[in-house]
Amino acid sequence: MSAPKEGKPKVTVGRVYAISTLLAVIIAIPAVSVTLIMHYLVKAEIFMTLTAGLITLFVAMGFGYKLAKKFAKVPTAEGA
């Protein structure tokens, strides 16, 4: 096993929790807010409200996936 490089930041449990919480907020807040806006302000039917919430959820999940790939860079094996 090789020692971690001096220039790379060490992955800590706190950092993992912070990034996970940030990604959860990025995914959840848009879906919840669109659902609430559709239900209370637009007064749409429940099926339309749920459909809009689910579409927003999947779009936010795609954005969160792209963001997670930037946060979690997999170290390459040296000498392989």
HTML snippet that shows the backbone in 3Dmol.js (N, CA, C, O; Angstrom):
<script src="https://3Dmol.org/build/3Dmol-min.js"></script>
<div id="view" style="width:600px;height:400px;position:relative"></div>
<script>
const pdb = `
ATOM      1  N   MET A   1       0.840  -1.185   0.000  1.00  0.00           N
ATOM      2  CA  MET A   1       0.000   0.000   0.000  1.00  0.00           C
ATOM      3  C   MET A   1       0.877   1.237   0.000  1.00  0.00           C
ATOM      4  O   MET A   1       1.904   1.289   0.677  1.00  0.00           O
ATOM      5  N   SER A   2       0.466   2.211  -0.754  1.00  0.00           N
ATOM      6  CA  SER A   2       1.237   3.441  -0.821  1.00  0.00           C
ATOM      7  C   SER A   2       0.586   4.503   0.060  1.00  0.00           C
ATOM      8  O   SER A   2      -0.624   4.488   0.285  1.00  0.00           O
ATOM      9  N   ALA A   3       1.389   5.397   0.540  1.00  0.00           N
ATOM     10  CA  ALA A   3       0.896   6.485   1.383  1.00  0.00           C
ATOM     11  C   ALA A   3       0.164   7.510   0.514  1.00  0.00           C
ATOM     12  O   ALA A   3       0.499   7.682  -0.657  1.00  0.00           O
ATOM     13  N   PRO A   4      -0.848   8.200   1.094  1.00  0.00           N
ATOM     14  CA  PRO A   4      -1.552   9.215   0.302  1.00  0.00           C
ATOM     15  C   PRO A   4      -0.629  10.359  -0.067  1.00  0.00           C
ATOM     16  O   PRO A   4       0.279  10.711   0.687  1.00  0.00           O
ATOM     17  N   LYS A   5      -0.868  10.931  -1.227  1.00  0.00           N
ATOM     18  CA  LYS A   5      -0.043  12.043  -1.688  1.00  0.00           C
ATOM     19  C   LYS A   5      -0.291  13.260  -0.803  1.00  0.00           C
ATOM     20  O   LYS A   5      -1.372  13.430  -0.239  1.00  0.00           O
ATOM     21  N   GLU A   6       0.728  14.094  -0.696  1.00  0.00           N
ATOM     22  CA  GLU A   6       0.649  15.269   0.171  1.00  0.00           C
ATOM     23  C   GLU A   6      -0.346  16.302  -0.347  1.00  0.00           C
ATOM     24  O   GLU A   6      -1.012  16.959   0.453  1.00  0.00           O
ATOM     25  N   GLY A   7      -0.465  16.463  -1.664  1.00  0.00           N
ATOM     26  CA  GLY A   7      -1.301  17.501  -2.238  1.00  0.00           C
ATOM     27  C   GLY A   7      -2.791  17.167  -2.260  1.00  0.00           C
ATOM     28  O   GLY A   7      -3.616  18.072  -2.387  1.00  0.00           O
ATOM     29  N   LYS A   8      -3.153  15.890  -2.138  1.00  0.00           N
ATOM     30  CA  LYS A   8      -4.552  15.485  -2.213  1.00  0.00           C
ATOM     31  C   LYS A   8      -5.216  15.617  -0.841  1.00  0.00           C
ATOM     32  O   LYS A   8      -4.628  15.238   0.172  1.00  0.00           O
ATOM     33  N   PRO A   9      -6.434  16.150  -0.808  1.00  0.00           N
ATOM     34  CA  PRO A   9      -7.127  16.219   0.474  1.00  0.00           C
ATOM     35  C   PRO A   9      -7.582  14.833   0.908  1.00  0.00           C
ATOM     36  O   PRO A   9      -7.994  14.019   0.083  1.00  0.00           O
ATOM     37  N   LYS A  10      -7.505  14.574   2.197  1.00  0.00           N
ATOM     38  CA  LYS A  10      -7.888  13.279   2.739  1.00  0.00           C
ATOM     39  C   LYS A  10      -9.411  13.185   2.815  1.00  0.00           C
ATOM     40  O   LYS A  10     -10.080  14.135   3.223  1.00  0.00           O
ATOM     41  N   VAL A  11      -9.944  12.048   2.423  1.00  0.00           N
ATOM     42  CA  VAL A  11     -11.390  11.832   2.488  1.00  0.00           C
ATOM     43  C   VAL A  11     -11.746  11.464   3.922  1.00  0.00           C
ATOM     44  O   VAL A  11     -11.272  10.462   4.457  1.00  0.00           O
ATOM     45  N   THR A  12     -12.583  12.286   4.531  1.00  0.00           N
ATOM     46  CA  THR A  12     -13.000  12.033   5.906  1.00  0.00           C
ATOM     47  C   THR A  12     -14.491  11.706   5.934  1.00  0.00           C
ATOM     48  O   THR A  12     -15.215  11.949   4.968  1.00  0.00           O
ATOM     49  N   VAL A  13     -14.929  11.154   7.053  1.00  0.00           N
ATOM     50  CA  VAL A  13     -16.338  10.820   7.209  1.00  0.00           C
ATOM     51  C   VAL A  13     -17.180  12.087   7.177  1.00  0.00           C
ATOM     52  O   VAL A  13     -18.271  12.091   6.608  1.00  0.00           O
ATOM     53  N   GLY A  14     -16.689  13.153   7.778  1.00  0.00           N
ATOM     54  CA  GLY A  14     -17.415  14.420   7.774  1.00  0.00           C
ATOM     55  C   GLY A  14     -17.603  14.973   6.373  1.00  0.00           C
ATOM     56  O   GLY A  14     -18.659  15.517   6.048  1.00  0.00           O
ATOM     57  N   ARG A  15     -16.578  14.833   5.544  1.00  0.00           N
ATOM     58  CA  ARG A  15     -16.684  15.307   4.158  1.00  0.00           C
ATOM     59  C   ARG A  15     -17.706  14.475   3.380  1.00  0.00           C
ATOM     60  O   ARG A  15     -18.486  15.022   2.600  1.00  0.00           O
ATOM     61  N   VAL A  16     -17.703  13.175   3.586  1.00  0.00           N
ATOM     62  CA  VAL A  16     -18.673  12.307   2.923  1.00  0.00           C
ATOM     63  C   VAL A  16     -20.091  12.679   3.353  1.00  0.00           C
ATOM     64  O   VAL A  16     -20.988  12.761   2.513  1.00  0.00           O
ATOM     65  N   TYR A  17     -20.303  12.906   4.646  1.00  0.00           N
ATOM     66  CA  TYR A  17     -21.620  13.305   5.143  1.00  0.00           C
ATOM     67  C   TYR A  17     -22.036  14.655   4.565  1.00  0.00           C
ATOM     68  O   TYR A  17     -23.194  14.837   4.189  1.00  0.00           O
ATOM     69  N   ALA A  18     -21.112  15.591   4.494  1.00  0.00           N
ATOM     70  CA  ALA A  18     -21.440  16.921   3.976  1.00  0.00           C
ATOM     71  C   ALA A  18     -21.824  16.858   2.495  1.00  0.00           C
ATOM     72  O   ALA A  18     -22.804  17.482   2.087  1.00  0.00           O
ATOM     73  N   ILE A  19     -21.083  16.129   1.706  1.00  0.00           N
ATOM     74  CA  ILE A  19     -21.382  16.012   0.280  1.00  0.00           C
ATOM     75  C   ILE A  19     -22.681  15.249   0.068  1.00  0.00           C
ATOM     76  O   ILE A  19     -23.475  15.607  -0.802  1.00  0.00           O
ATOM     77  N   SER A  20     -22.906  14.200   0.857  1.00  0.00           N
ATOM     78  CA  SER A  20     -24.153  13.441   0.744  1.00  0.00           C
ATOM     79  C   SER A  20     -25.356  14.299   1.104  1.00  0.00           C
ATOM     80  O   SER A  20     -26.394  14.219   0.447  1.00  0.00           O
ATOM     81  N   THR A  21     -25.227  15.109   2.131  1.00  0.00           N
ATOM     82  CA  THR A  21     -26.315  15.996   2.526  1.00  0.00           C
ATOM     83  C   THR A  21     -26.580  17.039   1.448  1.00  0.00           C
ATOM     84  O   THR A  21     -27.736  17.339   1.149  1.00  0.00           O
ATOM     85  N   LEU A  22     -25.532  17.588   0.867  1.00  0.00           N
ATOM     86  CA  LEU A  22     -25.687  18.562  -0.209  1.00  0.00           C
ATOM     87  C   LEU A  22     -26.406  17.944  -1.407  1.00  0.00           C
ATOM     88  O   LEU A  22     -27.301  18.565  -1.981  1.00  0.00           O
ATOM     89  N   LEU A  23     -26.023  16.740  -1.781  1.00  0.00           N
ATOM     90  CA  LEU A  23     -26.672  16.072  -2.902  1.00  0.00           C
ATOM     91  C   LEU A  23     -28.134  15.745  -2.594  1.00  0.00           C
ATOM     92  O   LEU A  23     -28.992  15.860  -3.470  1.00  0.00           O
ATOM     93  N   ALA A  24     -28.420  15.342  -1.366  1.00  0.00           N
ATOM     94  CA  ALA A  24     -29.808  15.056  -0.981  1.00  0.00           C
ATOM     95  C   ALA A  24     -30.669  16.310  -1.064  1.00  0.00           C
ATOM     96  O   ALA A  24     -31.819  16.249  -1.501  1.00  0.00           O
ATOM     97  N   VAL A  25     -30.121  17.442  -0.649  1.00  0.00           N
ATOM     98  CA  VAL A  25     -30.860  18.702  -0.719  1.00  0.00           C
ATOM     99  C   VAL A  25     -31.075  19.105  -2.173  1.00  0.00           C
ATOM    100  O   VAL A  25     -32.158  19.563  -2.537  1.00  0.00           O
ATOM    101  N   ILE A  26     -30.049  18.935  -3.006  1.00  0.00           N
ATOM    102  CA  ILE A  26     -30.166  19.287  -4.418  1.00  0.00           C
ATOM    103  C   ILE A  26     -31.230  18.433  -5.102  1.00  0.00           C
ATOM    104  O   ILE A  26     -31.918  18.911  -6.004  1.00  0.00           O
ATOM    105  N   ILE A  27     -31.371  17.185  -4.687  1.00  0.00           N
ATOM    106  CA  ILE A  27     -32.358  16.301  -5.300  1.00  0.00           C
ATOM    107  C   ILE A  27     -33.756  16.540  -4.729  1.00  0.00           C
ATOM    108  O   ILE A  27     -34.729  16.562  -5.483  1.00  0.00           O
ATOM    109  N   ALA A  28     -33.872  16.717  -3.423  1.00  0.00           N
ATOM    110  CA  ALA A  28     -35.187  16.746  -2.781  1.00  0.00           C
ATOM    111  C   ALA A  28     -35.902  18.092  -2.874  1.00  0.00           C
ATOM    112  O   ALA A  28     -37.106  18.127  -3.128  1.00  0.00           O
ATOM    113  N   ILE A  29     -35.196  19.188  -2.677  1.00  0.00           N
ATOM    114  CA  ILE A  29     -35.848  20.499  -2.596  1.00  0.00           C
ATOM    115  C   ILE A  29     -36.603  20.864  -3.880  1.00  0.00           C
ATOM    116  O   ILE A  29     -37.745  21.316  -3.783  1.00  0.00           O
ATOM    117  N   PRO A  30     -36.034  20.694  -5.065  1.00  0.00           N
ATOM    118  CA  PRO A  30     -36.813  21.051  -6.265  1.00  0.00           C
ATOM    119  C   PRO A  30     -38.089  20.220  -6.422  1.00  0.00           C
ATOM    120  O   PRO A  30     -39.135  20.755  -6.790  1.00  0.00           O
ATOM    121  N   ALA A  31     -38.008  18.919  -6.146  1.00  0.00           N
ATOM    122  CA  ALA A  31     -39.183  18.065  -6.311  1.00  0.00           C
ATOM    123  C   ALA A  31     -40.282  18.437  -5.315  1.00  0.00           C
ATOM    124  O   ALA A  31     -41.456  18.499  -5.679  1.00  0.00           O
ATOM    125  N   VAL A  32     -39.908  18.679  -4.081  1.00  0.00           N
ATOM    126  CA  VAL A  32     -40.893  19.051  -3.062  1.00  0.00           C
ATOM    127  C   VAL A  32     -41.491  20.413  -3.379  1.00  0.00           C
ATOM    128  O   VAL A  32     -42.701  20.603  -3.250  1.00  0.00           O
ATOM    129  N   SER A  33     -40.664  21.357  -3.789  1.00  0.00           N
ATOM    130  CA  SER A  33     -41.185  22.699  -4.061  1.00  0.00           C
ATOM    131  C   SER A  33     -42.111  22.708  -5.285  1.00  0.00           C
ATOM    132  O   SER A  33     -43.135  23.392  -5.271  1.00  0.00           O
ATOM    133  N   VAL A  34     -41.768  21.959  -6.343  1.00  0.00           N
ATOM    134  CA  VAL A  34     -42.648  21.895  -7.510  1.00  0.00           C
ATOM    135  C   VAL A  34     -43.979  21.245  -7.136  1.00  0.00           C
ATOM    136  O   VAL A  34     -45.036  21.696  -7.576  1.00  0.00           O
ATOM    137  N   THR A  35     -43.930  20.190  -6.328  1.00  0.00           N
ATOM    138  CA  THR A  35     -45.157  19.531  -5.900  1.00  0.00           C
ATOM    139  C   THR A  35     -46.036  20.471  -5.081  1.00  0.00           C
ATOM    140  O   THR A  35     -47.248  20.524  -5.290  1.00  0.00           O
ATOM    141  N   LEU A  36     -45.441  21.207  -4.159  1.00  0.00           N
ATOM    142  CA  LEU A  36     -46.224  22.135  -3.338  1.00  0.00           C
ATOM    143  C   LEU A  36     -46.791  23.287  -4.171  1.00  0.00           C
ATOM    144  O   LEU A  36     -47.938  23.690  -3.977  1.00  0.00           O
ATOM    145  N   ILE A  37     -45.998  23.807  -5.086  1.00  0.00           N
ATOM    146  CA  ILE A  37     -46.479  24.899  -5.943  1.00  0.00           C
ATOM    147  C   ILE A  37     -47.622  24.424  -6.823  1.00  0.00           C
ATOM    148  O   ILE A  37     -48.626  25.120  -6.976  1.00  0.00           O
ATOM    149  N   MET A  38     -47.472  23.240  -7.401  1.00  0.00           N
ATOM    150  CA  MET A  38     -48.536  22.716  -8.263  1.00  0.00           C
ATOM    151  C   MET A  38     -49.824  22.471  -7.477  1.00  0.00           C
ATOM    152  O   MET A  38     -50.920  22.701  -7.988  1.00  0.00           O
ATOM    153  N   HIS A  39     -49.689  22.008  -6.241  1.00  0.00           N
ATOM    154  CA  HIS A  39     -50.876  21.665  -5.464  1.00  0.00           C
ATOM    155  C   HIS A  39     -51.559  22.894  -4.874  1.00  0.00           C
ATOM    156  O   HIS A  39     -52.781  23.019  -4.955  1.00  0.00           O
ATOM    157  N   TYR A  40     -50.782  23.804  -4.279  1.00  0.00           N
ATOM    158  CA  TYR A  40     -51.384  24.918  -3.560  1.00  0.00           C
ATOM    159  C   TYR A  40     -51.581  26.179  -4.400  1.00  0.00           C
ATOM    160  O   TYR A  40     -52.579  26.878  -4.227  1.00  0.00           O
ATOM    161  N   LEU A  41     -50.665  26.479  -5.290  1.00  0.00           N
ATOM    162  CA  LEU A  41     -50.780  27.708  -6.073  1.00  0.00           C
ATOM    163  C   LEU A  41     -51.489  27.497  -7.408  1.00  0.00           C
ATOM    164  O   LEU A  41     -52.361  28.285  -7.774  1.00  0.00           O
ATOM    165  N   VAL A  42     -51.129  26.456  -8.129  1.00  0.00           N
ATOM    166  CA  VAL A  42     -51.720  26.209  -9.433  1.00  0.00           C
ATOM    167  C   VAL A  42     -53.066  25.491  -9.283  1.00  0.00           C
ATOM    168  O   VAL A  42     -53.920  25.578 -10.165  1.00  0.00           O
ATOM    169  N   LYS A  43     -53.251  24.790  -8.176  1.00  0.00           N
ATOM    170  CA  LYS A  43     -54.468  24.012  -7.890  1.00  0.00           C
ATOM    171  C   LYS A  43     -54.719  22.957  -8.961  1.00  0.00           C
ATOM    172  O   LYS A  43     -55.847  22.774  -9.420  1.00  0.00           O
ATOM    173  N   ALA A  44     -53.646  22.265  -9.352  1.00  0.00           N
ATOM    174  CA  ALA A  44     -53.743  21.227 -10.371  1.00  0.00           C
ATOM    175  C   ALA A  44     -54.299  19.945  -9.746  1.00  0.00           C
ATOM    176  O   ALA A  44     -54.311  19.784  -8.526  1.00  0.00           O
ATOM    177  N   GLU A  45     -54.757  19.046 -10.610  1.00  0.00           N
ATOM    178  CA  GLU A  45     -55.233  17.753 -10.145  1.00  0.00           C
ATOM    179  C   GLU A  45     -54.084  16.981  -9.511  1.00  0.00           C
ATOM    180  O   GLU A  45     -52.915  17.266  -9.770  1.00  0.00           O
ATOM    181  N   ILE A  46     -54.426  16.005  -8.680  1.00  0.00           N
ATOM    182  CA  ILE A  46     -53.397  15.263  -7.951  1.00  0.00           C
ATOM    183  C   ILE A  46     -52.493  14.478  -8.903  1.00  0.00           C
ATOM    184  O   ILE A  46     -51.289  14.378  -8.669  1.00  0.00           O
ATOM    185  N   PHE A  47     -53.067  13.918  -9.979  1.00  0.00           N
ATOM    186  CA  PHE A  47     -52.251  13.172 -10.937  1.00  0.00           C
ATOM    187  C   PHE A  47     -51.244  14.091 -11.619  1.00  0.00           C
ATOM    188  O   PHE A  47     -50.083  13.720 -11.790  1.00  0.00           O
ATOM    189  N   MET A  48     -51.673  15.267 -12.002  1.00  0.00           N
ATOM    190  CA  MET A  48     -50.783  16.230 -12.649  1.00  0.00           C
ATOM    191  C   MET A  48     -49.704  16.705 -11.665  1.00  0.00           C
ATOM    192  O   MET A  48     -48.545  16.878 -12.043  1.00  0.00           O
ATOM    193  N   THR A  49     -50.089  16.910 -10.426  1.00  0.00           N
ATOM    194  CA  THR A  49     -49.144  17.341  -9.400  1.00  0.00           C
ATOM    195  C   THR A  49     -48.076  16.278  -9.167  1.00  0.00           C
ATOM    196  O   THR A  49     -46.886  16.590  -9.109  1.00  0.00           O
ATOM    197  N   LEU A  50     -48.500  15.027  -9.035  1.00  0.00           N
ATOM    198  CA  LEU A  50     -47.533  13.949  -8.820  1.00  0.00           C
ATOM    199  C   LEU A  50     -46.641  13.742 -10.031  1.00  0.00           C
ATOM    200  O   LEU A  50     -45.451  13.465  -9.882  1.00  0.00           O
ATOM    201  N   THR A  51     -47.190  13.870 -11.210  1.00  0.00           N
ATOM    202  CA  THR A  51     -46.391  13.724 -12.430  1.00  0.00           C
ATOM    203  C   THR A  51     -45.324  14.807 -12.518  1.00  0.00           C
ATOM    204  O   THR A  51     -44.171  14.524 -12.845  1.00  0.00           O
ATOM    205  N   ALA A  52     -45.704  16.043 -12.228  1.00  0.00           N
ATOM    206  CA  ALA A  52     -44.728  17.139 -12.255  1.00  0.00           C
ATOM    207  C   ALA A  52     -43.654  16.940 -11.198  1.00  0.00           C
ATOM    208  O   ALA A  52     -42.479  17.207 -11.451  1.00  0.00           O
ATOM    209  N   GLY A  53     -44.044  16.474 -10.019  1.00  0.00           N
ATOM    210  CA  GLY A  53     -43.070  16.210  -8.958  1.00  0.00           C
ATOM    211  C   GLY A  53     -42.099  15.106  -9.330  1.00  0.00           C
ATOM    212  O   GLY A  53     -40.900  15.216  -9.072  1.00  0.00           O
ATOM    213  N   LEU A  54     -42.616  14.031  -9.944  1.00  0.00           N
ATOM    214  CA  LEU A  54     -41.743  12.925 -10.341  1.00  0.00           C
ATOM    215  C   LEU A  54     -40.790  13.321 -11.464  1.00  0.00           C
ATOM    216  O   LEU A  54     -39.621  12.936 -11.451  1.00  0.00           O
ATOM    217  N   ILE A  55     -41.279  14.080 -12.425  1.00  0.00           N
ATOM    218  CA  ILE A  55     -40.404  14.542 -13.507  1.00  0.00           C
ATOM    219  C   ILE A  55     -39.290  15.420 -12.941  1.00  0.00           C
ATOM    220  O   ILE A  55     -38.126  15.284 -13.316  1.00  0.00           O
ATOM    221  N   THR A  56     -39.663  16.314 -12.041  1.00  0.00           N
ATOM    222  CA  THR A  56     -38.656  17.174 -11.409  1.00  0.00           C
ATOM    223  C   THR A  56     -37.656  16.354 -10.603  1.00  0.00           C
ATOM    224  O   THR A  56     -36.462  16.650 -10.597  1.00  0.00           O
ATOM    225  N   LEU A  57     -38.152  15.317  -9.922  1.00  0.00           N
ATOM    226  CA  LEU A  57     -37.276  14.448  -9.133  1.00  0.00           C
ATOM    227  C   LEU A  57     -36.251  13.752 -10.015  1.00  0.00           C
ATOM    228  O   LEU A  57     -35.071  13.701  -9.665  1.00  0.00           O
ATOM    229  N   PHE A  58     -36.681  13.215 -11.153  1.00  0.00           N
ATOM    230  CA  PHE A  58     -35.744  12.518 -12.028  1.00  0.00           C
ATOM    231  C   PHE A  58     -34.747  13.469 -12.683  1.00  0.00           C
ATOM    232  O   PHE A  58     -33.589  13.103 -12.885  1.00  0.00           O
ATOM    233  N   VAL A  59     -35.174  14.670 -13.012  1.00  0.00           N
ATOM    234  CA  VAL A  59     -34.242  15.659 -13.562  1.00  0.00           C
ATOM    235  C   VAL A  59     -33.207  16.045 -12.500  1.00  0.00           C
ATOM    236  O   VAL A  59     -32.016  16.154 -12.790  1.00  0.00           O
ATOM    237  N   ALA A  60     -33.677  16.248 -11.276  1.00  0.00           N
ATOM    238  CA  ALA A  60     -32.759  16.601 -10.185  1.00  0.00           C
ATOM    239  C   ALA A  60     -31.813  15.445  -9.868  1.00  0.00           C
ATOM    240  O   ALA A  60     -30.655  15.673  -9.519  1.00  0.00           O
ATOM    241  N   MET A  61     -32.294  14.212  -9.986  1.00  0.00           N
ATOM    242  CA  MET A  61     -31.418  13.064  -9.759  1.00  0.00           C
ATOM    243  C   MET A  61     -30.325  12.986 -10.818  1.00  0.00           C
ATOM    244  O   MET A  61     -29.184  12.642 -10.507  1.00  0.00           O
ATOM    245  N   GLY A  62     -30.660  13.300 -12.059  1.00  0.00           N
ATOM    246  CA  GLY A  62     -29.649  13.326 -13.117  1.00  0.00           C
ATOM    247  C   GLY A  62     -28.605  14.398 -12.870  1.00  0.00           C
ATOM    248  O   GLY A  62     -27.412  14.171 -13.067  1.00  0.00           O
ATOM    249  N   PHE A  63     -29.062  15.576 -12.433  1.00  0.00           N
ATOM    250  CA  PHE A  63     -28.125  16.650 -12.103  1.00  0.00           C
ATOM    251  C   PHE A  63     -27.260  16.260 -10.907  1.00  0.00           C
ATOM    252  O   PHE A  63     -26.057  16.521 -10.892  1.00  0.00           O
ATOM    253  N   GLY A  64     -27.878  15.635  -9.908  1.00  0.00           N
ATOM    254  CA  GLY A  64     -27.124  15.183  -8.735  1.00  0.00           C
ATOM    255  C   GLY A  64     -26.093  14.128  -9.086  1.00  0.00           C
ATOM    256  O   GLY A  64     -25.007  14.100  -8.507  1.00  0.00           O
ATOM    257  N   TYR A  65     -26.428  13.253 -10.040  1.00  0.00           N
ATOM    258  CA  TYR A  65     -25.484  12.225 -10.490  1.00  0.00           C
ATOM    259  C   TYR A  65     -24.264  12.860 -11.149  1.00  0.00           C
ATOM    260  O   TYR A  65     -23.129  12.464 -10.886  1.00  0.00           O
ATOM    261  N   LYS A  66     -24.507  13.839 -11.999  1.00  0.00           N
ATOM    262  CA  LYS A  66     -23.387  14.531 -12.651  1.00  0.00           C
ATOM    263  C   LYS A  66     -22.527  15.265 -11.633  1.00  0.00           C
ATOM    264  O   LYS A  66     -21.301  15.280 -11.747  1.00  0.00           O
ATOM    265  N   LEU A  67     -23.157  15.865 -10.651  1.00  0.00           N
ATOM    266  CA  LEU A  67     -22.423  16.575  -9.606  1.00  0.00           C
ATOM    267  C   LEU A  67     -21.651  15.603  -8.726  1.00  0.00           C
ATOM    268  O   LEU A  67     -20.534  15.904  -8.303  1.00  0.00           O
ATOM    269  N   ALA A  68     -22.228  14.448  -8.447  1.00  0.00           N
ATOM    270  CA  ALA A  68     -21.552  13.446  -7.617  1.00  0.00           C
ATOM    271  C   ALA A  68     -20.303  12.908  -8.304  1.00  0.00           C
ATOM    272  O   ALA A  68     -19.308  12.614  -7.641  1.00  0.00           O
ATOM    273  N   LYS A  69     -20.348  12.778  -9.622  1.00  0.00           N
ATOM    274  CA  LYS A  69     -19.162  12.314 -10.344  1.00  0.00           C
ATOM    275  C   LYS A  69     -18.021  13.317 -10.214  1.00  0.00           C
ATOM    276  O   LYS A  69     -16.853  12.928 -10.199  1.00  0.00           O
ATOM    277  N   LYS A  70     -18.347  14.594 -10.121  1.00  0.00           N
ATOM    278  CA  LYS A  70     -17.294  15.601  -9.942  1.00  0.00           C
ATOM    279  C   LYS A  70     -16.728  15.563  -8.526  1.00  0.00           C
ATOM    280  O   LYS A  70     -15.531  15.771  -8.324  1.00  0.00           O
ATOM    281  N   PHE A  71     -17.600  15.294  -7.539  1.00  0.00           N
ATOM    282  CA  PHE A  71     -17.146  15.250  -6.149  1.00  0.00           C
ATOM    283  C   PHE A  71     -16.327  14.003  -5.858  1.00  0.00           C
ATOM    284  O   PHE A  71     -15.335  14.075  -5.132  1.00  0.00           O
ATOM    285  N   ALA A  72     -16.715  12.877  -6.403  1.00  0.00           N
ATOM    286  CA  ALA A  72     -16.064  11.603  -6.101  1.00  0.00           C
ATOM    287  C   ALA A  72     -15.193  11.192  -7.267  1.00  0.00           C
ATOM    288  O   ALA A  72     -15.630  10.453  -8.150  1.00  0.00           O
ATOM    289  N   LYS A  73     -13.993  11.658  -7.269  1.00  0.00           N
ATOM    290  CA  LYS A  73     -13.052  11.271  -8.312  1.00  0.00           C
ATOM    291  C   LYS A  73     -12.344  10.013  -7.852  1.00  0.00           C
ATOM    292  O   LYS A  73     -11.717   9.984  -6.793  1.00  0.00           O
ATOM    293  N   VAL A  74     -12.455   8.966  -8.673  1.00  0.00           N
ATOM    294  CA  VAL A  74     -11.860   7.695  -8.344  1.00  0.00           C
ATOM    295  C   VAL A  74     -10.361   7.765  -8.622  1.00  0.00           C
ATOM    296  O   VAL A  74      -9.954   8.106  -9.732  1.00  0.00           O
ATOM    297  N   PRO A  75      -9.535   7.444  -7.620  1.00  0.00           N
ATOM    298  CA  PRO A  75      -8.079   7.479  -7.868  1.00  0.00           C
ATOM    299  C   PRO A  75      -7.673   6.349  -8.815  1.00  0.00           C
ATOM    300  O   PRO A  75      -8.169   5.226  -8.721  1.00  0.00           O
ATOM    301  N   THR A  76      -6.780   6.672  -9.709  1.00  0.00           N
ATOM    302  CA  THR A  76      -6.314   5.672 -10.673  1.00  0.00           C
ATOM    303  C   THR A  76      -5.208   4.842 -10.049  1.00  0.00           C
ATOM    304  O   THR A  76      -4.466   5.327  -9.195  1.00  0.00           O
ATOM    305  N   ALA A  77      -5.098   3.604 -10.472  1.00  0.00           N
ATOM    306  CA  ALA A  77      -4.047   2.718  -9.965  1.00  0.00           C
ATOM    307  C   ALA A  77      -2.733   3.077 -10.655  1.00  0.00           C
ATOM    308  O   ALA A  77      -2.640   3.116 -11.882  1.00  0.00           O
ATOM    309  N   GLU A  78      -1.739   3.332  -9.842  1.00  0.00           N
ATOM    310  CA  GLU A  78      -0.441   3.705 -10.394  1.00  0.00           C
ATOM    311  C   GLU A  78       0.311   2.439 -10.795  1.00  0.00           C
ATOM    312  O   GLU A  78       0.354   1.468 -10.040  1.00  0.00           O
ATOM    313  N   GLY A  79       0.886   2.457 -11.951  1.00  0.00           N
ATOM    314  CA  GLY A  79       1.671   1.328 -12.411  1.00  0.00           C
ATOM    315  C   GLY A  79       0.831   0.237 -13.059  1.00  0.00           C
ATOM    316  O   GLY A  79       1.360  -0.808 -13.437  1.00  0.00           O
ATOM    317  N   ALA A  80      -0.469   0.465 -13.192  1.00  0.00           N
ATOM    318  CA  ALA A  80      -1.307  -0.577 -13.799  1.00  0.00           C
ATOM    319  C   ALA A  80      -1.547  -0.275 -15.252  1.00  0.00           C
ATOM    320  O   ALA A  80      -2.231  -1.036 -15.936  1.00  0.00           O
TER     321      ALA A  80
END
`;
const viewer = $3Dmol.createViewer("view");
viewer.addModel(pdb, "pdb");
viewer.setStyle({}, {cartoon: {color: "spectrum"}});
viewer.zoomTo();
viewer.render();
</script>
